[in-house]
Amino acid sequence: QVQLVESGGGLVQPGGSLRLSCAVSGSISSIYAIGWYRQAPGKQRELVAQITSGGSISYKDSVKGRFTISRDNAKNTVYVQMNSLKPEDTAVYYCNARQDSVGTVLEYWGQGTQVTVSS
């Protein structure tokens, strides 16, 4: 089992910044990717940023240049630094981990953290 705990959400004005954290614990071996997803009211959950165990990073086009995903292996924590926030970034942000288990992909989710961008 893998546990994911997000933190760092909140209310911020347009143009502001937030840093979300995802603390990873449990049986973390064989995790091959950790991603940040978001879901706005009435919309589907979407992948925002992802980092793989090999260090490959990818972003949703609309956040490129504004969001930065990183990890601290010593702390088993993945971050996403969000700058130049826009009202359309408002959503619940979820941390996701994918783990290889004998050829099967196991997927884990955190509880989510609310990000609201509003003046």
ABEGO torsion letter per residue (X at the ends): XBBBBBBGBEBBBBGBBBBBBBBBBEBABGBABBBBBBBBBGBBBBBABBBBAAGBBBBBAAABGABBBBBBAAAGBBBBBBBGBBAAABBBBBBBBBBBBGGBBBBBBBAEBBBBBBX
